[in-house]
Amino acid sequence: MTTVRPAESDTGTAAGTGAGTRPDPPLWTTRRAPGCPFDPPPARTRLIDARPLTRVTLWNGDTAWLVTRHADQVALLRDPRISANNTRPHYPSVSAASEVTRLHNRTFITMDEPEHNQHRMKFTADFTVRRSHALLPRIEGIVTDLLDAMEQAGPPADLVTAFALPLPSLVICELLGVPYADHAFFQRASAVIIDTRSTPEASLTASQELIDYLGDLVESKVDRPGDDLLSRLAAEQLATGNSTKEECAKEARLLLVAGHETTANMIALGTCALLQNPDQLAAVRDGGPAEVANAVEELLRYLTITHTGRRRVAIEDIEVGGTLIRAGDAVICANDTANRDPEVFEDPFSLKVDRAARRHLAFGSGPHQCLGQNLARVELQVAYPALLNRFPGLRLDQPLDEIPFRDTMAIYGVHALPISW
C-alpha cells in the first residue's frame, strides 16, 4: 500500500484532514512569506511564544518535535541524551534523497561520542582561530583578484558566479589540495546533494562521483604529497591503515561541500540583505575590523542559512519546558527561529550590525558546533567591506521579488544575484 503524505498548504499546515478528526501536526516547511526572504518561515516563528515545542509533520508523514527557543536548543544540543546518529530509527531526514543516502554519506557530523570526536579530531588543527587567521593574506589576495576581474569586466554581473562562489571555492581547494580547475564538477555535484528536490538516484550518483574523485585524489597524494590537508590525510590515515580510501573520501567530501557552499551563500545573501538596509551597509563599508567582525556575527544570526535545523533523536526521555520528549522521538532544533528569539535578541527581526550577536546559533552549539566557523568568519570579514568599498554604487540589477532564492536547498541563499554599480 502506498502512503501519501499530506499536501503543504499556504500556511505550512498539513491539509486534507477530515471533519471530526484530530488535525495533523503542521507540516515542516522552508517556505518564506512573500516579500520576506530574510526571515524564517512564519509558520515556525509564530511558535516561539505560542508553542516552543510542537509536533511537525515531515516530508514522509513522520513527525518530529520542533524546538524553537534559543535556551531549549542550547540545552538539547549539549545533552548526551540527544543523538546525532542518522542510522538510528526515526532520525528525521531532510528529504527522500537524504534518507536513502544517509549511510552512504555518513561522516562525523552524524556520529555520537566517542566516535564523533575521534573522527573530528583529525581536522581540528586545520580550522583553529590561529590557522584561519594565518590564511588572511591569501584570502585578501583572492578577494582582490576577483574584484579586479569584476571591475575590468564591468557591470552588470552576477555576484554569485563572479565573487561569492569562487572565493570560498578557491580557499577550500587550496586548504584541501583539490585542483580548482575541477570547480565546475564539484560545484554541480554539491548543488545536487543539497537540493531537497533531488531524487535519491540523482543524489546518490552525485555523491558517489565526488567520493570516487576525492578518493582517487587522496590516494594519489600517498606517493605525491603536497602541503595540504588531503596530503596529511593520505599520510596519517590512508597510508597507515587507520582509515580506508572510502572513509577519507567521505570526510573530504564533507569538508569540500561545506567549505564552499555555506560561505558562498552567506556572501551573496548577506550582500543582498545589506543592499536593503543602506544604513547597515554603510556601517559595514566604513567600519574598522572590530565593527566588521561584529557585523558578520549579526548577519550570521539574521540570515541563518542552515535553515533545515539540527536533526536529532532522543535516546532517553527528556523534559523540556514542561513537555516530555520520549526516547525514540525525532527532534529538530530550528536554529533560524532560535536566532529570532526575543528573549535573547531585542527586536530580533531587524538587522542591526552593531548588535552583540555572538550568542547566535548559526554554527550550532555543543560538541557538533561547526568545525569551519573560524575560517568562514575570516572570509566574510574580508569579503563584505572589500566588495562594498570597491563598488560604492553597488545595487541590485532587478527587484528583490525577482531574485531567485534557494528555498528548496539545504543551505539557503540565492541562485544568482544580478548587480550593477
N, C-alpha and C positions, 0 to 999 in steps of 0.2 A: 504494500500500500504506500502511495506517495504522500508525504507530508507537505502541505502547502503552508508556507509561513504567511502571516498577515501582512497586508499592504501597508505602506507608510503613508499616513495622512499628512496634510499640511501642518498639523500641529505636532507631528512627531509621535503620534499615538498609534497603537495597533487598531486598525479599522476592521469592521465586519463582525463584531460581537453581537450576538442575537439578543432580543428583548428578554429580560428576566435572567440573563446570565451575568456572572461576575465579569466586569471588564478586564481585558488582558492588561498586563503592565504596559506602560508606554514604551514605544519602540525606540531603541538606541538609534540616534541619528547624528550625522555630521552636517546636516543642512543648516545653513546660516539664514538669518532673517534678511529679506530684501533690503538693500541699502546699508547693511551692517556686516560687511565682510571681515571686520577685525574682531568681532565679538563672537563668543561661543554660541552654539545653537540655543535659542531662548527656551526650548523645551527642557534644557538642563539647568540653565542659570536661574530660572524661577523656582527651582527646587532647593536652592541653597538655604533659604529660610523656611520654606513650606515643608519640605521633607528631605532633610540632609542625607538620609539613607532611604532609598526606594528601589523596588524591583524594576528592571527594564527587560524588554524582550529583545533578543539578539536576532541576527540575520537568519538563523536556522530554527527559530522558535524557542530555543532555550532561554532561560532567564539568568540574570546576574544582579547582584547588589550594586547599585550605583552610589558611590560615595562622593559627595560634592564639596564638603567643607574642608578647609585647609588643615585644621588641627586633627581631624579624624584621619585624613590621608597620611599626614606625617606619622601619626601613631601606628597606623596599619602597615605602612611601608617599612617600618623599623621593627615590626613584630615577627618573631620567628614562627608564629602560628599561621602566618600567611605565606603561601608558596608561590614562587615564580615559575615553577617547573611545568612546562607546557605539555608534558606527557601524562600529567595527572588527569583522571576523569573529571569532566565538567570544566576544564580550563576554557575560558571564554575567548576563543579565537576571533580575530578581527573580521575574517571573511572566509568564504568557502575555500579559496586558494590557500590562505594561511593555515587553515585546518588540515588540508591534505598534505601540505609541505612542512608541517611543524617538526617532524622528526628529521626530515632532510636538511632543514635549515637550523637545527638546534645548535646554539652556542652558549657561552657563559651567561648571557643576559636572561636565559630561560632555565637557569640552574639554581639550586639552593646551596647553602653552605654544607659541608666544606668544599664541595665540587666547584661551586661558583668562584670562590676566591682562588682556588688552585689554578684555574684557567685564566682568570682576570689578571693575576699577578705577573703573568708573562709580559704584560703590556703596560703596567702602571708607570714604569720608569720612563716610557716614551711620551707620556702625556702629563707629566708633572707641571706645576707652575713654572719652575725654572727652565725645563726643557722647552716649554711652549714659548716663553719669552726669548729664549735663545734663537728661535726661528724668526723673531721680529724683523731683522734686516732683510731676510729673504722674502718674507711676506710683503714688506713695504716695496721691495723691488718688483715683485709680481704685480702688485696693485698699480704701481707707476707705469709699468709696461702696458697693462690692459687699458688704463685710462689714456695713455698716449695713443694707442691704436684707435680707441673710440673717438678721440679728438681729431685725429687725422682723417678718419673715415667721415666724420661729420654727422650731424643729425639727419633724419631720425635714426633711432637704434632700438634694439630690444635689449633691455638691461640684463635679462636672464642670460642670453647667449653671448653677449659682449663682455659681461663683467661678473655677474653674480655666480654663474655656474663654473666658468673656467678658473676663478680664483681659488676656491676650496679644492677643486679637482686637481689643480697643479700642486697645491700644498700637500694634499694627502698622497698624491702619486710620488712626490719626492721623498716624503717621510717613509712610505712603504717600500719604495723601489719598484713601482709599477710604471711602465712606459706611458707617458701622457699621450703619445701618438695613438694609443688604443682607447682614448676617452669616448669616442662616439659609440664604441661597442659597449663599454661598461656603463655608460650613462643610459643607453637604451635598455639594457638588461635590468638595471636598477629601477627604472621607471615602471617596468612590467611587474617587478617583485612587490613594489609598494603600492600598486594600484589595487584598491579593494574590488574593482570590477573585473580584474583579470581572472580568466578561467584557471582552475587548478592545473590543467595541462600546460597553459602558457607560462604560468608562474614557475612550475617545476622545470620546464625547459630552460627558461631564462636563468634560474638559479643554478642548474647543472652546467650551463655554459660558463657561468662565472667561476664555479668551483673547478671545472676542468682547466680553465685558463689560468687561474691562480695556483692551482696545484702544480701544474707544469712549470709555472714561473718560480715557485718556491723550490721545486726540485732542481731546477737549473742553477739556483744560487748555492747549492751544496758545493759544486765544483768551481763556480764563478761568482763568488760573493762580492757584494758591494757594501757601501756604508749606509745601510738602510735596515728597516725593521724586518722585512721578509728575509734578508740575508741572515740576520741574527736568529730568526725563527728556524731557518734551514739548518744552521749550525748547532743550535742548542736543543732543538726539538726533533726535527726530522732525521738528521744525521745520527743522533744519539739513540734513536728509537723511542724517545719519550712521547712523541706524537706521530700519528700516521700522516701520510700525504693529504688524505681527505680532511682530517682534523685541522691541519694547518691551513688548508684552502678555505674551509668554512669560517675560521676565525679571520682570515684575511678578507674574505667576502664581507663580513660584518663591518670591519674597520673601513673598507673601501666605500661601501654603500653609505654607511652612517657618516663617514668623514666628508663626503661632498654634498649629499642631499640636504642635510639639515642646515648647514651654514649657507648654502646657496639660496635656500628659500627664506632664511632669515634676512639675508642681504636684500633680496628683491622685495619681500613683503614689508620689511622694515622701512625701506625707501618709500614704498607706496604709502604707508601709514604716515610717515613724516611729511610727505607732499600734501597730505590732507590736513596737516597741522603746522602751518608755516612758522608759528612762534616756537614750537618744539624743534622744528628743523633748524631754525637759526641758532638755537642753543647748542645743538649738536655740532653744527658747522663751525661755530665760533668758540666752542668750549675748549678748555685745556684737557690734558689726559685724564685727570680725575673726574671732570664733568662728563667726558665722553664715556668713560668706564661706567659711570652711574647710569647714563642714558641707555647703554647697552643692556644693563640689568632690567630697566623699565621696559624696554622693547621686548625682551625675552618674556617678561611677565605678561605684558599686554597682548602679545600675539600667540604665545604658547603653540608653536607649530606642530608639536607631537600631540595631536588632538584626538587620538583614539584611546587615550588613557593608559594607565599602568594596569595590566591584566594579571590577576592573581586568583588563587584558590585557597580557601580556608582549610587547614589541616586539623584544627581543633575548633571547638565552639569559642566565639569571641563576642563580647558585648560591646557595642559602640553606640554611645548616646542613647542608651536605653533599648536599642534594637539588638536582637540576637542573630548573629551570623553563625550558622551551623557548619560543622565540619563537612566539607564537600561542596559547600556553596561557592559559586563563582563570584568574583568581586572585580569591579572596575573603579579605580581611583581616577576620577576625571580631573586631571591637573589643570585643564583650562578653566574649570569653574573654581577650583581652589585659588587660582591666581586672580579671581574676581571676587573673593570673599571679603565683604565689607568689615568683618571682624579683624582682618589683618591689613587690608589696604583701603584707606579712606578714598571715597569717590572712585571705586575700582574700575569703572567703565570709561574713565578719562585717561588719556596718555599724558603723563607728567614726567618729563625726563629728569627732573630734579628730585623725584621721589626716592626715598630709601626703599628700594625694591628687592634687595638681595635675598629676602626670605622666600622668593618665588619658587615654584616647583617645576619650572620649565625643564630642569635637568633631573627631576625626580627627587627622591630622598632615601636615606638609608643605604644599605650595602650595594644596591644596584644603581646608585646615582651615576649619571652619565660619565663614562671614562674620558671622553674627549672634550669635556666642558672648558678646560683651560685653553686648549687650542682654539676652540670656537670663539671664546671671548677675545683672544688676541686678534683673530682675523676680523671680527666685527668692529673692534675698536680702531683698527686701521682703515677698514673699508668705508665706513659711513662718512667720517669727516673728509677723507681724501676725495671721495666722489662728489660731495656737496661743495667742497672748496674749488675743485677743478671746474665744475659746471654750476656757477651760482644761479643761472637761469633755468635750472633743471625743472622740467614739468612733464606731466603725463601727456601722451600724444592722443589719448582718447578718453572718453568719460569713464568714471570709476565703474559704473554699472555695466560697462562693456569689457572690462578686464576679465580674462579667463582664470578664475580662482580654482584651486585644486581641492575642491570639496571631497572628492572620492579617493584622494590619495592618503596613505597613512601619515605622510608628512605634508602639512598644509602649506600653502604658498600661492604662487601664481605660475601658470604655464608660460606666460610671456608678460613683459611689462614694456609696452611701447613708450618711448620717451623722446623728448626734444630738449634743446637748450639754446 
